Amino acid sequence: MGPINLALWVGGALLVWFGYQRARGPWARYQELRAQDENIARYERWRGGLRDDGQTGASVAMAVLRRQAQTGMAIAIAGVVAIVAGFVIR
C-alpha cells in the first residue's frame, strides 16, 4: 500500500460522498414532481378531459432536477472508479 493507493481511496470516498450529497436532494424533488404529474394525469383521464402534452413548468423542472441528479451520480461513479483504481494500481 503506497501513498498513491491511499490518495485514490480517500479521494474516491470523498467523491462518492460528495456525489451522493449532490444527487440526493434533486432526486427526491424529482420523484415528488413525477408523482404529482402522474396524479394530475390520472385525474385528467378520470375527468375525461384532454391533457395538453406541451411543455410545462413542472416538466422543465423535472428535466433540470433529473440532470442535476445524473451529474451527482456521475461524480459518485468517478469516485467508485478511483477506489477501484486504488486497488488495481500496485
Secondary structure, DSSP 8 states (H G I E B T S, - for coil): --HHHHHHHHHHHHHHHHHHHHHHHHHHHHHHHHHHHHHHHHHHHHHT-----S--HHHHHHHHHHHHHHHHHHHHHHHHHHHHHHHH--
